[in-house]
Amino acid sequence: MKNSNFVKIAGIALIFVLAAFAFASCVYDAVHYCPFCGKSGIQEISSYNQITGMTEIYYKCTTSGCGKTFGAGKAP
């Protein structure tokens, strides 16, 4: 009887730990570095498109010498 209680408690604890990891991964920002130069100095830029009514978000590298923009907001 005591062994089954331990298994239940361990199972519930494992579910809570996995839920915490899933929540933490969703909160963490996805873009960390520039894909062109590999440096971590990036800046998020957003602009509102009045024609489509959507906010376009893209990123710009702040490293001197690179300065490229990238992201889904730059897609045609």
OpenMM code with the backbone's topology and positions (N, CA, C; nanometers):
from openmm import Vec3, app, unit

residues = "MET LYS ASN SER ASN PHE VAL LYS ILE ALA GLY ILE ALA LEU ILE PHE VAL LEU ALA ALA PHE ALA PHE ALA SER CYS VAL TYR ASP ALA VAL HIS TYR CYS PRO PHE CYS GLY LYS SER GLY ILE GLN GLU ILE SER SER TYR ASN GLN ILE THR GLY MET THR GLU ILE TYR TYR LYS CYS THR THR SER GLY CYS GLY LYS THR PHE GLY ALA GLY LYS ALA PRO".split()
positions = [
    Vec3(0.0823, -0.1190, 0.0000),
    Vec3(0.0000, 0.0000, 0.0000),
    Vec3(0.0871, 0.1259, 0.0000),
    Vec3(0.1949, 0.1275, 0.0767),
    Vec3(0.2814, 0.2452, 0.0836),
    Vec3(0.3540, 0.2680, -0.0493),
    Vec3(0.3858, 0.1599, -0.1181),
    Vec3(0.4562, 0.1718, -0.2443),
    Vec3(0.3677, 0.2372, -0.3506),
    Vec3(0.2395, 0.2070, -0.3520),
    Vec3(0.1504, 0.2666, -0.4510),
    Vec3(0.1297, 0.4155, -0.4253),
    Vec3(0.1303, 0.4573, -0.2982),
    Vec3(0.1203, 0.6003, -0.2666),
    Vec3(0.2430, 0.6753, -0.3177),
    Vec3(0.3602, 0.6147, -0.3037),
    Vec3(0.4829, 0.6777, -0.3517),
    Vec3(0.4793, 0.6925, -0.5038),
    Vec3(0.4292, 0.5911, -0.5731),
    Vec3(0.4208, 0.5956, -0.7192),
    Vec3(0.3245, 0.7064, -0.7623),
    Vec3(0.2124, 0.7212, -0.6935),
    Vec3(0.1164, 0.8269, -0.7266),
    Vec3(0.1764, 0.9646, -0.7047),
    Vec3(0.2442, 0.9828, -0.5926),
    Vec3(0.3063, 1.1118, -0.5621),
    Vec3(0.4160, 1.1435, -0.6634),
    Vec3(0.4959, 1.0447, -0.6982),
    Vec3(0.6032, 1.0652, -0.7963),
    Vec3(0.5436, 1.0989, -0.9337),
    Vec3(0.4350, 1.0334, -0.9704),
    Vec3(0.3699, 1.0616, -1.0981),
    Vec3(0.3139, 1.2027, -1.1041),
    Vec3(0.2491, 1.2452, -0.9977),
    Vec3(0.1943, 1.3810, -0.9921),
    Vec3(0.3066, 1.4838, -0.9955),
    Vec3(0.4151, 1.4586, -0.9231),
    Vec3(0.5289, 1.5508, -0.9230),
    Vec3(0.5906, 1.5604, -1.0625),
    Vec3(0.5984, 1.4478, -1.1319),
    Vec3(0.6543, 1.4474, -1.2666),
    Vec3(0.5667, 1.5288, -1.3618),
    Vec3(0.4359, 1.5179, -1.3484),
    Vec3(0.3443, 1.5968, -1.4320),
    Vec3(0.3631, 1.7458, -1.4057),
    Vec3(0.3772, 1.7854, -1.2792),
    Vec3(0.3988, 1.9263, -1.2468),
    Vec3(0.5311, 1.9772, -1.3028),
    Vec3(0.6355, 1.8964, -1.2957),
    Vec3(0.7658, 1.9375, -1.3482),
    Vec3(0.7591, 1.9540, -1.5001),
    Vec3(0.6954, 1.8615, -1.5697),
    Vec3(0.6828, 1.8728, -1.7149),
    Vec3(0.5976, 1.9934, -1.7536),
    Vec3(0.4927, 2.0207, -1.6780),
    Vec3(0.4094, 2.1381, -1.7057),
    Vec3(0.4893, 2.2661, -1.6845),
    Vec3(0.5741, 2.2697, -1.5825),
    Vec3(0.6569, 2.3879, -1.5569),
    Vec3(0.7556, 2.4100, -1.6715),
    Vec3(0.8166, 2.3032, -1.7230),
    Vec3(0.9086, 2.3165, -1.8362),
    Vec3(0.8347, 2.3652, -1.9610),
    Vec3(0.7161, 2.3134, -1.9855),
    Vec3(0.6383, 2.3566, -2.1015),
    Vec3(0.6018, 2.5042, -2.0897),
    Vec3(0.5605, 2.5471, -1.9719),
    Vec3(0.5264, 2.6876, -1.9509),
    Vec3(0.6480, 2.7770, -1.9679),
    Vec3(0.7615, 2.7366, -1.9130),
    Vec3(0.8839, 2.8169, -1.9229),
    Vec3(0.9305, 2.8279, -2.0675),
    Vec3(0.9153, 2.7236, -2.1468),
    Vec3(0.9594, 2.7298, -2.2861),
    Vec3(0.8690, 2.8208, -2.3690),
    Vec3(0.7425, 2.8319, -2.3326),
    Vec3(0.6521, 2.9211, -2.4059),
    Vec3(0.6789, 3.0666, -2.3726),
    Vec3(0.7216, 3.0950, -2.2521),
    Vec3(0.7460, 3.2318, -2.2083),
    Vec3(0.8770, 3.2845, -2.2654),
    Vec3(0.9740, 3.1970, -2.2854),
    Vec3(1.1069, 3.2362, -2.3296),
    Vec3(1.1028, 3.2888, -2.4722),
    Vec3(1.1681, 3.4010, -2.4986),
    Vec3(1.1689, 3.4609, -2.6323),
    Vec3(1.2426, 3.3697, -2.7302),
    Vec3(1.1928, 3.3591, -2.8514),
    Vec3(1.2457, 3.2641, -2.9487),
    Vec3(1.3723, 3.3129, -3.0181),
    Vec3(1.3868, 3.4417, -3.0417),
    Vec3(1.5002, 3.4933, -3.1177),
    Vec3(1.6068, 3.5452, -3.0213),
    Vec3(1.7268, 3.4893, -3.0342),
    Vec3(1.8362, 3.5268, -2.9438),
    Vec3(1.9596, 3.5788, -3.0162),
    Vec3(1.9738, 3.5457, -3.1421),
    Vec3(2.0960, 3.5839, -3.2130),
    Vec3(2.0658, 3.6101, -3.3601),
    Vec3(2.1578, 3.6793, -3.4234),
    Vec3(2.1464, 3.7100, -3.5660),
    Vec3(2.1900, 3.5864, -3.6464),
    Vec3(2.1060, 3.5403, -3.7400),
    Vec3(2.1443, 3.4226, -3.8190),
    Vec3(2.2538, 3.4521, -3.9217),
    Vec3(2.2803, 3.5795, -3.9476),
    Vec3(2.3820, 3.6156, -4.0468),
    Vec3(2.5220, 3.6214, -3.9867),
    Vec3(2.5354, 3.6845, -3.8679),
    Vec3(2.6688, 3.6970, -3.8083),
    Vec3(2.6862, 3.6128, -3.6825),
    Vec3(2.5759, 3.5612, -3.6241),
    Vec3(2.5849, 3.4749, -3.5065),
    Vec3(2.5983, 3.5483, -3.3751),
    Vec3(2.5935, 3.6815, -3.3751),
    Vec3(2.6053, 3.7596, -3.2519),
    Vec3(2.4692, 3.7715, -3.1846),
    Vec3(2.4696, 3.8005, -3.0551),
    Vec3(2.3441, 3.8051, -2.9808),
    Vec3(2.2855, 3.9450, -2.9695),
    Vec3(2.3435, 4.0441, -3.0319),
    Vec3(2.2913, 4.1808, -3.0239),
    Vec3(2.1834, 4.2057, -3.1277),
    Vec3(2.0576, 4.1825, -3.0910),
    Vec3(1.9481, 4.2068, -3.1840),
    Vec3(1.8460, 4.2988, -3.1194),
    Vec3(1.7669, 4.3640, -3.2022),
    Vec3(1.6636, 4.4569, -3.1567),
    Vec3(1.5336, 4.4212, -3.2278),
    Vec3(1.4245, 4.4119, -3.1508),
    Vec3(1.2935, 4.3839, -3.2102),
    Vec3(1.2337, 4.5136, -3.2615),
    Vec3(1.1853, 4.5117, -3.3850),
    Vec3(1.1238, 4.6293, -3.4465),
    Vec3(0.9841, 4.5885, -3.4913),
    Vec3(0.8855, 4.6692, -3.4555),
    Vec3(0.7497, 4.6403, -3.4998),
    Vec3(0.6916, 4.7641, -3.5672),
    Vec3(0.6109, 4.7396, -3.6686),
    Vec3(0.5455, 4.8493, -3.7385),
    Vec3(0.4036, 4.8063, -3.7733),
    Vec3(0.3122, 4.9014, -3.7638),
    Vec3(0.1718, 4.8732, -3.7930),
    Vec3(0.1455, 4.8991, -3.9404),
    Vec3(0.0944, 4.8007, -4.0107),
    Vec3(0.0618, 4.8133, -4.1521),
    Vec3(-0.0850, 4.8528, -4.1625),
    Vec3(-0.1121, 4.9736, -4.2078),
    Vec3(-0.2493, 5.0236, -4.2142),
    Vec3(-0.3302, 4.9557, -4.3241),
    Vec3(-0.2654, 4.9039, -4.4248),
    Vec3(-0.3361, 4.8376, -4.5342),
    Vec3(-0.3932, 4.7034, -4.4885),
    Vec3(-0.3095, 4.6232, -4.4226),
    Vec3(-0.3540, 4.4905, -4.3786),
    Vec3(-0.4151, 4.4931, -4.2387),
    Vec3(-0.3854, 4.5966, -4.1615),
    Vec3(-0.4359, 4.6045, -4.0245),
    Vec3(-0.3617, 4.5148, -3.9275),
    Vec3(-0.2411, 4.4756, -3.9627),
    Vec3(-0.1625, 4.3861, -3.8772),
    Vec3(-0.0318, 4.4528, -3.8373),
    Vec3(0.0195, 4.4128, -3.7218),
    Vec3(0.1496, 4.4591, -3.6768),
    Vec3(0.2555, 4.3621, -3.7277),
    Vec3(0.3528, 4.4152, -3.7993),
    Vec3(0.4612, 4.3342, -3.8527),
    Vec3(0.5800, 4.3446, -3.7585),
    Vec3(0.6307, 4.2300, -3.7150),
    Vec3(0.7435, 4.2270, -3.6224),
    Vec3(0.8623, 4.1635, -3.6934),
    Vec3(0.9748, 4.2315, -3.6876),
    Vec3(1.0978, 4.1759, -3.7411),
    Vec3(1.2129, 4.2203, -3.6508),
    Vec3(1.3317, 4.1733, -3.6807),
    Vec3(1.4477, 4.1973, -3.5950),
    Vec3(1.5609, 4.2604, -3.6746),
    Vec3(1.6419, 4.3410, -3.6067),
    Vec3(1.7571, 4.4051, -3.6683),
    Vec3(1.8801, 4.3759, -3.5830),
    Vec3(1.9869, 4.3381, -3.6480),
    Vec3(2.1128, 4.3117, -3.5788),
    Vec3(2.1776, 4.4445, -3.5424),
    Vec3(2.2176, 4.4584, -3.4169),
    Vec3(2.2804, 4.5826, -3.3706),
    Vec3(2.4324, 4.5748, -3.3718),
    Vec3(2.4876, 4.4658, -3.4205),
    Vec3(2.6327, 4.4510, -3.4282),
    Vec3(2.6860, 4.5381, -3.5409),
    Vec3(2.7904, 4.6157, -3.5115),
    Vec3(2.8478, 4.7005, -3.6164),
    Vec3(2.9056, 4.6120, -3.7259),
    Vec3(2.8794, 4.6502, -3.8485),
    Vec3(2.9269, 4.5723, -3.9613),
    Vec3(2.8224, 4.4770, -4.0163),
    Vec3(2.7212, 4.4424, -3.9389),
    Vec3(2.6158, 4.3527, -3.9883),
    Vec3(2.4908, 4.4352, -4.0197),
    Vec3(2.4137, 4.4725, -3.9194),
    Vec3(2.2983, 4.5591, -3.9357),
    Vec3(2.1858, 4.5051, -4.0231),
    Vec3(2.1829, 4.3742, -4.0487),
    Vec3(2.0806, 4.3171, -4.1351),
    Vec3(1.9492, 4.3001, -4.0595),
    Vec3(1.8385, 4.3049, -4.1325),
    Vec3(1.7064, 4.2821, -4.0742),
    Vec3(1.6574, 4.1444, -4.1197),
    Vec3(1.5830, 4.0777, -4.0318),
    Vec3(1.5344, 3.9443, -4.0630),
    Vec3(1.4090, 3.9169, -3.9795),
    Vec3(1.3367, 3.8134, -4.0172),
    Vec3(1.2176, 3.7716, -3.9449),
    Vec3(1.0993, 3.7575, -4.0374),
    Vec3(0.9884, 3.7059, -3.9839),
    Vec3(0.8688, 3.6799, -4.0641),
    Vec3(0.8068, 3.8096, -4.1151),
    Vec3(0.8244, 3.9211, -4.0431),
    Vec3(0.7694, 4.0481, -4.0873),
    Vec3(0.8349, 4.1000, -4.2136),
    Vec3(0.9500, 4.0478, -4.2485),
    Vec3(1.0205, 4.0897, -4.3697),
    Vec3(0.9853, 4.0017, -4.4889),
    Vec3(0.9036, 3.8979, -4.4691),
    Vec3(0.8666, 3.8093, -4.5794),
    Vec3(0.7749, 3.8819, -4.6778),
    Vec3(0.7896, 3.8535, -4.8059),
    Vec3(0.7062, 3.9223, -4.9064),
    Vec3(0.5616, 3.8790, -4.9005),
] * unit.nanometer
topology = app.Topology()
chain = topology.addChain("A")
for resn in residues:
    res = topology.addResidue(resn, chain)
    for name in ("N", "CA", "C"):
        topology.addAtom(name, app.Element.getBySymbol(name[0]), res)
